[in-house]
Amino acid sequence: MVKCIIFDCDGVLVDTEKIGNGILLKMAQEHGFEMELEDAYRYFNGRNLKDCFRHIEEAIDQKLPETFETEYREKSFEAFKTQVKPMEGIVDFIENIEKLKIPYCVASSGPLDKIRLNLEVAGLLDKFEDRIFSSYQIGSWKPEPGIFLHAAAVMGFEVKECIVLEDSKAGVRAGVSGGFKVYGFANGFNNDDLEEEGAELFYTYKELSEKLGF
């Protein structure tokens, strides 16, 4: 019996991955970095931003400008303010688990203000108020399991009573290594990676509801 659902944010609750990766790739191209968007989903999704920058620097064999992170955050925040949408089916799914009185929360590697902004623009912030957990609060980032273990503990549940919903390789690895049952939101780019890390795939929230017996 599922007693608590822990959501990742980007790509699970809100549709931001294409926006963020697109901006990052465009900026990195100016410094000689080349990568297809599909590969960016695989390498960057769910990871600490500094790890993403490190990957780019190793590929181009030079340091990115000191202003790169600030510029990226400014550009992505501006885009998120107008372009972020809720993932298809998520509103109905949340309303369903609310009717079943199943507690839920969000646990993300992103900064707290970014999580709140994306949820607010997508119309989901009121659903998660006081149940938002960021890696920046505890100093542990995926693929480490810390953020999920922290969320479960604060919510008052044992690992075996929770499930994690993820869409990234790093996120699934974090959940599985923490002992959680992880469901991977397959988007066509990440299917093999999620399955290899131990996630049970789902393609729509309707399908997930059926898997969970909701």
Salt bridges, closest charged atoms under 4 A:
ASP8 OD1 - LYS142 NZ 2.87
ASP10 OD2 - LYS114 NZ 2.40
ASP51 OD1 - ARG54 NH1 2.53
GLU57 OE1 - LYS63 NZ 3.84
GLU69 OE1 - LYS50 NZ 3.13
GLU69 OE2 - ARG73 NE 3.19
GLU71 OE2 - LYS75 NZ 3.02
GLU78 OE2 - LYS81 NZ 3.15
GLU98 OE1 - LYS127 NZ 3.20
GLU129 OE2 - ARG116 NH1 2.49
GLU158 OE1 - LYS160 NZ 3.71
GLU161 OE2 - LYS3 NZ 3.19
GLU166 OE2 - LYS142 NZ 2.64
ASP193 OD2 - ARG42 NE 2.68
GLU197 OE2 - LYS169 NZ 3.14
GLU197 OE2 - ARG173 NH2 2.75
GLU200 OE1 - LYS181 NZ 2.82
GLU200 OE2 - LYS211 NZ 3.04
